[in-house]
Amino acid sequence: MPRRIRSLLSLLSADIAAHADRSEDIAGQTRLLALNAAIEAARSGEAGRGFGIVAQEVKTLAAQASSSSRAFREDLLARLHQGSEIAADLVRELEGGRLGELAQSIADALSRTLFDRTIDVRVLASDHAVRESLLLPGDSRAEARALERMRTLLGFSPYFLNAFVVASDGTVGVCAHDNAAVRTVRFDSFTQFKMVMNGPLPAGWATDEVWANPWSNDRKVLIFVAPVVVEGVTIGVCYLEYDFEGQVARLIDVLNRSSRRATISIVDQHGRVVATTGTRRYREQHPHAVLDATNRIQSLDGLVVAQALVPSDHGVAGIRFRCVIEDHVASDSDIEAAMAA
């Protein structure tokens, strides 16, 4: 409804401006006729004197009509413009308010679930069986106990695709998935591994960005890491592979029961899409992501965009994801065409 009001006010403004222009044109033509009449009266001498007076009065009335028309147009158009601004505010509040709340709900939920995963990786890294598997490399019983612990975590939790530990030399020790290709990878040159081994980590854990993991069939994942520490010495790194692609899709599906027509995207700190319900590609630059704003609602022609920054109060400040929601609505031209029909 506010968009219809705004379109109606726009149509009224255009009509009033057009009528005022025609009125000024008529007044201008009248002044010109009065001027011609005055000239002819002057040529007629004494006989045209009375006609000249009438011509002067007509000229005065035409000037007054023109002035009145301009004042009417300026005053009325100013009030209509004010009404349009009020209608635009209503559009932002009514259309954007709901989307803004949904964007914030998704951002808050994502922050909570990511923080919970940091607890999982820290607990696993501090597990006695995991520590023992690194202290006793090649000990089949120690490795079996660590493997059981990891598989228990993966069995209880739907969030992870894999769990494994890497020794201080960068070789994979115990891996929860028997057939995981990651078993043959050396990690000593990887940024996350070096970050942990060169620690300490301020929060006791780390992650960096969503990426297509080639060892998990290019599934979009977040890798959480935490140091395995014994008597103050870091002896290895614990890895948990979080199924970002699947879990974010589930989170959005749960929270987005009432806005199926809207497109919801999660973008990273560079404005690149890392998850979406729409057709944008992975790591495509999102055209409406505003990186210098915490929360924002944009009311565009035919589109309402709301976005919210994933809060940092759960310890995920370095990730700086944001939720961007696009909701397509009738454009101003569509509404005006419907009203004019």
N, C-alpha and C positions, 0 to 999 in steps of 0.2 A: 503493500500500500504506500509506504513513503516514496518509493521510486515512482509510482504513478502520480503522486502529488507533485514531486519534483518535475516530472515531465510535463504535467499540466501547467505548472507555473512557467516553465520554459516556453510552452506554446503560447500562453497568454502574453508573455513578455514580447515574443516575436510579433504577435497580432497587434498589440498596442503600439509597438514601434512602427509597424507598417501603417496603421491608421493615422498615427501622429505625423508621419512623413507625408502622407497624402493631404492631411489638413494643412500642413505648412506649404505644400505645393500650391494648394488652392488659394491660401492667403497670399502667397507670392504672386500668383497670377492676378489676383484681385488688386494688389498694389500696382502692378504693371498697368492694368486697365485704368485704374484711378489716375495714374500718372499721364497716360495718353489722353484721358478725358480732360485733365487739367490743362494740358498743352492745347487741345482743340478749343477749350473754353477761352484761353488767353488769346488765341488767334481770332476768336469771334468778337473780341472787344467787350463793349458794354453789354451786348446781347447775351454773351455767354457767361456773364459774371455770376449769376445764380447757379448755373450748372457747375462752375468752377468750385463754388463753396461745397456743393454736394460731393464733387469728386474728392475734395480734400477730406471730407468727413468719411468717405468710403475708405480712403487711404489710411486714415487713423484707425478705423475699425479693423481693417485688415492687419495692421501692425499689432493691435491688441490681441486679435485672434491668434496670430502667429506666436506672440509671446506667451499667451495662455496655453497654447498647444504644447510649446516646449516645456513649460513649467509642469504641466500635467504629465507629460511623458517622463520627465526626470524624477518627479516625486513618486509616480506609480511604479516605474521600473525599479527605483531604489527599494521600494517596499516589496516588490515581487522578488528582487534579488535576495533580500533579507529572508523572505519566506523560503526561497530555494536553498539557502544555506542551512536553515533550520531543518528542512526536509532531508538534506544531505547528512546532517548530524544524526537524524533519526535512522537513516539507512545504515550508517556505520554502527549505531548502537544496537538496532534490532537485528540486522543481518550479521554483523561482525561479532556482537556480544556472545552469541551462542557458539560460533566457531572459535572465538578466543578462549572460551571456557574449555571447549573440547581439546584445543591445542595444548593448553596448560595441563589438563588432566593427563594427556598422553605423555607430555614432557616429564611430569612428576612421577608417573608410573615407570617410565624408562629409567629415570634416575634411581629409583628405589631398587629395581631389579638388577641394574648394573652394580650397585653398591653391594647387594647381597652376593653377587658372584665374587666380589673381592674377598668377602668373608670365606667363601668356599675354598678359594685358592690358598688363602693364608692358613686355614685349618688343615688342608691337605699337606701343605708344605711342612707343617709342624708335626705331622703324624709320625709316630715312632717307626712304623714299618717303612715309610718312605725314606726316612733318614738312614735306617739300617741298610736299605738296598744300595745306597750310595757309599756307605762306610764299608760294606762287604761286597764289592763288585764280583760277580761270578758265583756268588753263593746262591744256589738255586732256591733254597728255603726262604732266604731273606727276600729274594725277588718275588717269590710266589706270594708271600705275605703282603708285599707292597702292591702287587698286581690285584690281589683280592680286595685290598682297601680301595684302590682306584675304581675297580669295576663295581664295587658296592655303591660308591658315590654316583657313578654314571647310571646305575640301575635305579637309584632313588630319585635322581634328578632328570627332568626332561630337557635341561638347558644346554647340556654339553655334548659335543661330538667326540671328544677324545680327552684323555688325560695322560701325561707322561712326565718323566723326570729326566733331566740332562745333567750329566756329570760335569765337573769343573773343567774338563778338557774339551767339552762341547759334544761329546757322544751321548746318544740316547741310551739311558739305562733301562728303565721299565716303561712300557707303553701299554695302555689299557686295551687297545685294539690289536688283535693278533696280526691282521693284514694291513695295518696302517703303513703307507709308504714313507711316513715321516721317520720310521725306524732307522733308515739308512742316511739321514741327513746329519751333517755336521753343523752345530749351532754356534761355534766359537766366533764366527765372523758376523753374526746377526746382532742388530742394534739392541733388541730387548735382552738378549743373553749378556752382552757386555754391560748394559745398564745395571743389571742385577749383580753381576760379579764385581763390578766396580763400585757398588753401593756405598753406604746404605741408602735404601729408598725411603724418602720422607714418610710415606704412608704405609710402607711395608709391602707394597704391591705395585704393579704398573700395567698399563695397557697403552696402546697407541691409536690405531685407527682400524676401521673396518676394511677388510681386504678379501679378495677372492682367493681362497686357499687352494693352491694347486694339488695339495695332498689330501684334500677332501672334496674332490670333483668340482673345484671352483665355488664351493659354497661360501656365502658371505659370512665371515666370522670376525669375532674379536678374540684376541689371544690375551688371557690374563696370566701374569707371571708373578712369582713370589720366591724369595730366596729360601733354600733349605740350609738352615744354620745349626751348627753343633758347637757348643762352647764358644760362641761368638765368632766362629769362622764359617763363611759361606762355602759349602761343599758342592753346591749344585743349584739348579733352578727347577722349580715346579711349574708346569704349564697346564692350563685348562683352556680348551678350545670351545668358546661360547658360540652357540648357533644363533648368531645375530639375525640372519635372514628369517629363520623360522619363528623365533621367539618374538621378534618385533611384529611380524605379521599376525601372530596370535594376540598380542597385546592390543594392536589396533583394532582387530576384529571384535574383541571383547568390549572395548570402550566406544566403538563407533556403530552402535546399533541404530541410531536415529538419523544418521547423515550419510546414507549409502551413496548419494549422488556426488558427495564431495570426494576430492582426491587428497589423500594424506601422504605426506612424504617426510622422511627424516633426512636431514642434510648434515654434513660434517662442518667443521670450523671454517672450511674454505667455500662453503655454499654448494658442495657437490652432493648429489643424491646418493644415499647409501641404502635406502629402503623406500618403497612407495607402493601405494595401491593402484597407481595409474600406469601410464605407458612410458614415463621418463626412464632413460637408461641409467644403469649403475655408473656413478661418478659423472653424470651429466651435470653441468652447471645449472642450478635452479634459477630461473629468471626473476623470481619474486623473493628470494632469500635476502633479508636485510641483515648483514653481519654486524653492523654497528649499533643494533638495537636489541634490547632484551625481549620485549613483547611489542607486537605491532599489528594493527588492523588496517588494511587498505581496502577502500571501496572503489573499484575501478568500473569502467563501463562494461557491464556483462559479467563481472567477476568480483567476488569478495575473497580476500586473502587474509588469513590470520596466522600468526606464528608466535611461538613461545620457546624461549631458551630452556634447555634441560638444566635445572638448578644444580648448583655446585655444593649444596649443603650435605650431600651424601658422599662427597669425596671424589666426584668425577669432573672436576673443573677443567682438567687438561683436555678432555674429550670435546667439550663444547658443542654437543649436538643441538639441533633445534628442530622443532616440529613445525612444518608448514602445511596449511590446509587451504585448498583452493575450492571454492564453491561457485559453479556457473549459475548465473541468474539472467533474467531477461535484460537485454541491453536497452539503453535509453531510446535508441532508434526503433527497436522492436516495439517498445511500449507506445512511443509516439505514433508509429504506423498503425497500431491497433486502435488507439484513441481517435485517430483521424479517419478510420474506415467507417 
